[in-house]
Amino acid sequence: MQYLLLCCFNEERWHKIPEAERERIMREYGAFQASLAASGRYVAGAKLGSTQSATTLREHAGKPVITDGPFAETKEQLGGYHLIDCKDLDEALAIARRIPTLAAGGAVEVRPVEFGHPA
Amino acid sequence: MRDSTEAVAPAVEIGVVVDRIYRNESRRIFATLIRLLGDFDVAEEALHEAFRAALEHWPRDGVPANPRAWLVSTGRFKAIDGIRRRSRFDSLEDRVDEVEAIVDESIDFDGEGIADDRLRLIFTCCHPALAADAQVALTLREVCGLTTEAIAQAFLAAPPTLAQRIVRAKAKIRDARIPYEVPEPNELPARLDSVLRVIYLVFNEGYSASSGSDLLRVDLSSEAIRLGRLLVALLPDPEATGLLALMLLQESRRAARVSPQGEIVLLDDQDRTQWDGALIGEGTALVQHALASRRFGPYTLQAAIAAVHANAKRSVDTDWSEIVGIYDVLLRIEASPIVELNRAVAVAMRDGPRAALALIDAILARGELRDYHLAHAARADMHRRLGDAAQARAAYDRAIALARQEPERRFLERRRAQVASGDAAD
């Protein structure tokens, strides 16, 4: 069963973290990513650009409406994701638990994948 | 010669036997069926199919030597048949896989230690990925077999709301694939808190039914104690021990707590020779064990209070200073208006009703317990002891209007009548 780990973090807070600390977190992220790949649970993943670079598209009266910014103004913003393959939620939660941004105040939403499309 | 005392009995008698087994065993059978079938709803259907088959076969073939094993195995085969039948129409590959997965599973009828299916079911129902209120509702429904109506009443919620909460929780277990497993030892402590909370609620559901005329439900309390014992055996955690102690000490007073006419008897007025000495001994030893760990919490402290009561030979021997002291520690760990109210009642015993009344009025003024009948009953009692009949009657009226349990209402009405007849102070 696949789970999508949505890594959320308050961007403003992220930029207030001292650079050395951010670098350390990113190094931990690299190690986490490597061990995840080695475990055979890894399917896909990416770090996203900041919400400042986001563009949101909606439809109104049959016409596209394009706005600057993310789809919702939230305290935490989606910053990246990992798609993993696990036997159950507990295994997914145990992997999510190791995401390095958690200790710095981040949140990880764990969502089961209902169905996917092969590449 | 009959191979079993209940074999080849008339259908009516078999019906009684099946009813009894359903009452006593159906939740355990259900828990095993979930493990074997991997789905709550499939297991529920299999459970009913199995009992239907029992009503059909047992009058002819006799009651099997191990009815539970028979019902589990029948339920499992009925479910496999059902999936096979459906797969003939669907002709889906995964249906076949589903059957293979079920058939491959080896049957474990006797939950050895950690493998107890009901414990597994409890941990799944109490999984932190489920909303807290859903955990309790689901456990009461699936583990204890309470009706949605009874659970709704306990939660002061509308039955459809409760039903929806349970359906949603089951859907999340299935869709997010919450495992049907007792957590790994390193995850256990974190998962324990909600389990303890749920077990204690189950105990209370049995110890004092939340509404209606049936004050005591023996089966649910023994069920909670059994689960508590199993949990302590599985995880020698001080709070699990404390909870078991608390349940045993409360259970020890069961016989004295209600009169033969079904009326409530207050702790002060209980015939202490009716208290169960064996349960008190076991409960007290467990409390001491939990306290000695220095890692205890609210359940252990409540058990410690119950132990002080249990070990007082007469009501007047109760060490109220000790009890107030434990309540102080309890409030530091877990501030709650109900704990404050109980502390106020202990203060009344130590310092007199006037001091307690000031505390109770302050708690009521904050509003959280405004609709809690026992807060008004306690207030009425303080006024009664102070000889203020009018205030006492008014407070009893409020308590009677709020009480949901028939015996509690009758008790409060008796107390109110005593005040009215001038028998005010004691």
Interface residues (C-beta under 8 A of the other chain):
Chain A: M1 K87 D88 L89 D90 L93 V110 P112 E114
Chain B: H127 A129 D175 A176 R177 I178 P179 E181 P183 E187
